């Protein structure tokens, strides 16, 4: 099955490597500013990463586009979230009517915002900013069976790519990726476990605000899913087994944005995990190296071009109270590497 997935990925096009000379020049520039070295903490490697992505110290954001992919998850039926799955459709309506935080931020910053129905369990009213790309009305409950079929997963990847090609203008260079889906942190936790080898309990968090009893229930249910099927080694098999339609479309969108040499802002745990399967699947010349941002997942770790490696060796531990030290450690590792 993995060979078929590799063949499917060739449709996304090669991803050019980032400009390491610009990254090095950015650090040199940062080090001559009137401040202690590393005093800006995580902002410094982030700024250097943006320079490497754009290949210049004179960075610009042109025609930024935000895309929120939404879908429901069958596993939500088992109580892994503090909210029922009906909230997904309600939140999509809120996005479209301008009431959500991302809607307000996008409006204030002049970011074009699109909402994608990747698999919402409901009929959404037509809207100029709603893109209909539904695969199915929610995934299957992965505690009992695979969340997606391989063909559904492949189709979701392709539709994610098609959305980016549709909404990004020829001169646009910035893409913001977001998600909405009750139960999707459960899916993301399963993917993180499979991709990094971390213990499942460490990958499972409170999501939308579970109390202690809800968190324990969520961990117990996800452990049952692993009893049914151990996490597949092939990342895209893992994605089909435990992922979601919006997660797969996010993965396709990230690949498409990277192929366009866009600056990709990865917003949060689920979106970060969505980009992770390709760190080992695609050739080094095609790796997603154009993601930026900080992902505050169930544990704090730096997202980026090699998320799975970063998650396996986080620069910031869950108890870290001094992020500037983590930034210096990150910079030393880059200098040594």
C-alpha positions in Angstrom: 0.0 0.0 0.0 2.9 2.4 0.8 4.1 2.1 -2.8 0.7 3.3 -4.1 0.8 6.2 -1.6 4.3 7.2 -2.9 3.0 7.1 -6.4 0.1 9.3 -5.4 2.4 11.9 -3.8 4.3 12.5 -7.0 1.3 14.5 -8.2 2.1 17.2 -5.7 5.4 18.3 -7.4 8.8 18.8 -6.0 9.4 21.0 -3.0 12.4 23.2 -3.4 14.8 23.3 -0.4 14.9 26.4 1.7 17.9 28.9 1.4 20.3 28.0 4.2 22.5 31.0 3.2 19.7 33.3 4.0 19.1 31.6 7.3 22.7 32.0 8.2 22.6 35.7 7.2 19.6 36.2 9.3 21.3 34.9 12.4 24.3 37.1 11.7 22.0 40.1 11.4 20.2 39.1 14.7 23.5 38.8 16.5 24.7 42.3 15.7 21.5 44.0 17.0 21.7 45.9 20.2 20.5 43.1 22.5 22.0 40.0 24.1 22.4 37.0 21.8 19.3 34.9 21.8 17.4 37.5 23.9 14.3 37.3 21.6 13.9 33.6 22.4 11.9 31.6 19.9 11.3 34.6 17.7 14.9 34.5 16.5 14.8 31.0 14.9 11.4 31.7 13.6 12.6 34.9 11.9 15.6 33.1 10.4 13.3 30.3 9.2 11.1 32.8 7.3 14.2 34.4 5.7 15.3 30.9 4.6 11.9 30.2 3.2 11.8 33.4 1.2 15.5 33.4 0.4 16.0 37.0 1.5 16.4 39.2 4.6 13.8 41.6 3.1 10.8 39.4 3.8 7.3 40.3 2.6 3.9 38.7 3.1 1.9 38.9 -0.2 -1.8 38.0 -0.5 -2.0 35.8 2.6 -4.8 33.2 2.5 -6.3 31.3 5.5 -8.0 27.9 5.1 -9.9 26.1 7.8 -10.7 22.4 7.1 -13.6 21.0 9.0 -14.8 17.4 9.5 -16.4 15.1 12.0 -14.9 12.0 13.6 -16.7 8.8 14.4 -14.6 8.4 17.6 -16.4 11.4 19.0 -19.4 9.1 19.6 -17.5 7.5 22.4 -17.0 10.7 24.5 -13.4 11.7 23.7 -14.4 15.3 23.6 -16.1 17.7 26.0 -18.6 18.6 23.2 -20.9 16.6 20.9 -20.0 16.4 17.2 -22.9 18.7 16.3 -20.7 21.5 17.5 -18.5 21.1 14.3 -21.3 22.3 12.0 -22.2 25.1 14.5 -18.6 26.3 14.5 -18.4 26.3 10.7 -21.5 28.5 10.6 -19.8 30.8 13.2 -16.6 31.0 11.0 -18.7 31.9 8.0 -20.6 34.6 9.8 -17.5 36.2 11.2 -18.0 35.4 14.8 -15.0 33.2 15.5 -11.5 34.3 16.6 -9.9 33.4 13.3 -12.7 35.3 11.4 -12.0 38.5 13.4 -8.2 38.2 13.1 -8.4 37.5 9.4 -10.7 40.5 8.9 -8.4 42.8 10.9 -5.2 41.7 9.1 -6.7 41.6 5.6 -6.3 37.8 5.3 -8.7 36.0 2.8 -10.4 33.3 4.8 -11.9 30.1 3.4 -13.8 27.3 5.1 -13.7 23.8 3.7 -16.3 21.1 4.4 -14.0 18.1 4.4 -16.5 15.8 6.1 -18.9 17.6 8.4 -21.8 15.4 9.6 -24.4 17.9 8.4 -25.8 19.9 5.5 -24.2 23.3 5.5 -25.9 26.3 4.0 -24.2 27.7 0.8 -21.8 30.6 1.4 -19.4 32.4 -0.9 -16.4 31.5 1.4 -17.5 27.8 1.9 -15.8 25.2 -0.3 -17.7 21.9 -0.5 -15.2 19.0 -0.5 -16.9 16.5 1.6 -15.7 12.9 1.4 -18.2 11.4 3.8 -20.3 12.6 6.8 -17.5 12.0 9.3 -15.0 9.2 9.6 -15.7 5.8 11.0 -15.1 5.1 14.7 -11.4 4.0 14.7 -11.9 2.2 18.0 -13.9 -0.4 16.1 -12.6 -0.1 12.5 -10.3 2.0 10.3 -11.3 5.7 10.2 -10.9 5.9 6.4 -10.4 3.6 3.5 -7.1 4.0 1.6 -9.0 5.5 -1.4 -10.8 8.0 0.8 -7.5 9.0 2.4 -5.9 9.5 -1.1 -8.9 11.4 -2.3 -8.7 13.7 0.7 -5.1 14.4 0.1 -5.8 15.4 -3.5 -8.8 17.6 -2.5 -6.6 19.4 0.0 -4.1 20.2 -2.8 -7.0 21.3 -5.1 -8.2 23.7 -2.5 -4.8 25.4 -2.3 -4.6 25.6 -6.1 -8.1 27.2 -6.2 -7.7 29.9 -3.5 -4.0 31.0 -3.6 -3.3 33.7 -6.2 -0.4 33.4 -8.5 1.6 36.0 -6.5 0.5 34.9 -3.1 3.2 33.6 -0.8 1.6 32.9 2.6 -0.8 30.2 3.7 -2.4 29.8 7.1 -3.8 26.3 7.8 -6.4 25.6 10.5 -8.9 23.0 11.4 -12.2 22.3 13.2 -13.5 18.9 14.1 -14.9 17.6 17.4 -12.8 14.6 18.3 -9.8 15.5 16.1 -7.3 15.8 18.9 -8.0 12.1 19.6 -7.1 11.3 16.0 -4.0 13.6 16.2 -2.9 11.9 19.4 -3.0 8.5 17.7 -1.0 9.9 14.8 1.6 11.5 17.0 2.0 8.2 18.9 2.5 6.3 15.7 4.8 8.8 14.1 7.1 9.4 17.1 6.9 6.3 19.2 6.0 8.3 22.3 3.8 6.6 24.8 0.1 7.1 24.0 -0.6 8.6 27.4 1.9 11.4 26.7 0.3 12.2 23.4 -3.3 12.5 24.7 -4.4 15.8 26.1 -7.5 17.6 27.3 -8.5 18.8 23.8 -11.5 21.1 24.2 -11.2 21.1 27.9 -11.8 17.6 29.4 -11.8 17.3 33.1 -9.6 14.7 34.8 -12.3 12.0 34.4 -12.8 12.8 30.7 -9.0 12.8 30.1 -8.7 9.3 31.7 -11.7 8.1 29.6 -10.1 9.4 26.4 -6.8 7.7 27.1 -8.6 4.4 27.9 -10.6 4.5 24.7 -7.6 5.3 22.5 -5.7 2.5 24.1 -8.6 0.2 23.0 -8.1 1.4 19.5 -4.4 0.3 19.7 -5.6 -3.1 20.9 -7.6 -3.5 17.8 -4.8 -2.4 15.5 -1.3 -1.4 16.4 -0.1 1.8 14.8 0.9 1.1 11.2 4.5 1.8 10.4 3.8 3.4 7.0 2.7 7.0 7.8 -0.1 7.2 5.3 -1.4 3.8 6.4 -1.4 5.3 9.8 -3.3 8.4 8.6 -6.0 6.2 7.0 -6.3 4.0 10.1 -6.7 6.7 12.7 -6.8 10.1 11.0 -9.6 12.4 9.7 -10.7 13.8 6.4 -9.7 17.3 7.5 -6.3 16.0 8.7 -5.7 14.3 5.3 -6.8 17.5 3.4 -4.5 19.6 5.6 -1.6 17.3 4.7 -2.4 17.7 1.0 -2.7 21.5 1.4 0.6 21.6 3.2 2.3 19.7 0.4 0.7 22.0 -2.2 1.7 25.2 -0.4 5.3 23.9 0.0 5.5 23.1 -3.7 4.5 26.7 -4.3 7.3 27.9 -2.0 4.8 29.5 0.3 5.3 30.5 3.9 3.0 28.1 5.7 1.7 29.0 9.2 0.9 25.8 11.1 -1.7 26.5 13.7 -1.8 24.1 16.6 -1.4 20.4 17.4 -3.7 18.8 14.9 -2.4 20.9 11.9 1.2 20.2 12.9 0.5 16.5 13.1 -1.2 16.6 9.7 2.1 17.8 8.0 4.2 15.2 9.9 3.7 12.0 7.8 5.8 13.4 4.9 9.0 13.9 6.9 10.0 10.3 6.3 7.9 9.4 3.2 9.0 12.0 0.6 12.6 12.3 -0.7 14.7 14.9 1.1 14.4 17.2 -1.9 10.6 17.2 -1.4 10.4 17.5 2.4 8.1 20.1 3.9 10.6 22.6 4.9 8.3 25.7 4.6 6.3 25.4 7.8 6.8 28.0 10.5 5.3 28.6 13.9 5.1 27.1 17.3 2.7 24.2 18.0 1.3 24.0 21.5 0.1 20.5 21.5 -0.5 18.3 24.5 3.1 18.9 25.2 5.1 22.0 23.9 7.4 21.4 21.0 8.7 23.4 18.1 7.0 22.6 14.8 8.7 22.9 11.4 10.3 21.0 8.6 11.1 17.9 10.6 8.3 17.8 13.1 8.5 14.1 13.9 12.2 14.6 14.9 11.4 17.7 16.9 8.6 15.8 18.7 10.9 12.9 19.5 13.5 15.3 20.9 11.6 18.4 22.0 13.6 21.5 22.6 11.2 22.5 25.3 10.1 20.0 27.9 6.6 20.1 29.4 8.1 21.7 32.6 10.3 24.2 30.8 10.0 27.6 32.3 12.8 29.3 30.4 12.0 29.2 26.6 15.0 31.4 25.8 17.3 28.5 26.9 15.5 26.2 24.5 16.1 28.7 21.7 19.8 28.8 22.4 19.9 25.0 22.5 18.1 25.0 19.1 20.6 27.4 17.6 23.6 25.4 18.9 22.1 22.2 17.4 21.8 24.1 14.0 25.3 25.3 14.2 26.6 21.8 15.0 24.4 20.2 12.3 
